[in-house]
Amino acid sequence: MGLEFGNLPIRIRRIVYFGLSPLEQRAWAKSITHGVPNSLNRAMRALPPMLPGFLMSVGVVTWATAAHDRYSRKDPKLYENDK
């Protein structure tokens, strides 16, 4: 007699469930006036801890590329006698 989901004899008190119709929601509300400045603020706060690692990575890649180009050059002295 009524012991199935939706008809259980347990009552939950002090919990309020709210629902909002999909037709009443505004998905893009305040996306420009609040979202863009908030994203910029978060980026500015996250940039200082990330900056040293980024600069070191750029330096290592630049050095490695220059070293690779320097070591992969042909030695002109090896080809002096070729005709």
C-alpha positions, 0 to 999 in steps of 0.5 A: 500500500503505497511503499514505492518511490514517490509514496514512501512514508518518510517526510523530509522537513526543512528542505525546500526544492526550487525549480526554474522553467527553461523558458524563464532562464536567461543563459547569457545574462551578464555575460559581457558586463560580468563575465569578461571583466571576471575572466580578465581579473582571473587571468591577471591573478593567475599570470604572476605564478605562471610567468617564470615557468613560461619564460624559462620554457621559452629560453630553453626552447630558444637555446635548444633550437640554436644549439641544434642548428649550430651542431647540425652545420656541415664543416666546410673543411671536410669538403675542400677537396671535392670537385 
